Amino acid sequence: MIADPDFDIFHPEPLLIVISGPSGVGKDTVLQRMKERGLPFHFVVTATTRPKRPKEVNGVDYFFVSSDEFARMIEADELLEHAIVYNDYKGIPKQQVRDALASGKDVVMRIDVQGAGTIRKLEPEAVLVFLTTRNEEEMVNRLRARKTETPEGLNLRIATARQELKRVDDFDYVVVNSDFLLDETVDTIRAIIHAEHHRVHPRKVSL
């Protein structure tokens, strides 16, 4: 049998994977465990104007920038998407994503639900994963346990998160990130990515 040069299963197209979901579902924790396990993906670092939290590292967890610098990035068209999230700006550096895809690596970005919708419009071939908890009570308990918000800020996050839970139908997959089952969550996301690379008609990102 002569191999078909157009059918190369061993060099799949790189994927753009969006991991999203409401506050409190554990997006940052899941991505951190994926990194700890050495998974072969490029993890996009988001730019934000919000203050750095204890133990966060600039350039690793986020690019922490001033409002003036963020405005400059918008004016220079350096962001794939950006939005106001709880009174602070967040955005995805465009060139970082393009360079990673060009290298052949799958690209994983952590983004809020609003931003995921923007990415879907910009890149219909992106794989959108909605991260959630077993139930609303678990999500609210996690938000309260953070103790990083004022009472008013906490109430805003809870109200917003409840609305964002209703957006699950906008995504390709839903993954439940239950308490004490972090590695199981990561395994499920890995399985999704693995399956996507075995599609008969591969996704082809055009960014």
Sequence and secondary structure as in RCSB ss.txt:
>XXXX:A:sequence
MIADPDFDIFHPEPLLIVISGPSGVGKDTVLQRMKERGLPFHFVVTATTRPKRPKEVNGVDYFFVSSDEFARMIE
ADELLEHAIVYNDYKGIPKQQVRDALASGKDVVMRIDVQGAGTIRKLEPEAVLVFLTTRNEEEMVNRLRARKTET
PEGLNLRIATARQELKRVDDFDYVVVNSDFLLDETVDTIRAIIHAEHHRVHPRKVSL
>XXXX:A:secstr
    TT  TTS    EEEEE  TTS HHHHHHHHHHTT SEEE  EEE S   TT  BTTTEEE  HHHHHHHHH
TT EEEEEEETTEEEEEEHHHHHHHHHTT EEEEE  HHHHHHHHHH TT EEEEEE SSHHHHHHHHHHH  S 
HHHHHHHHHHHHHHGGGGGGSSEEEE  TT HHHHHHHHHHHHHHHTT SS      
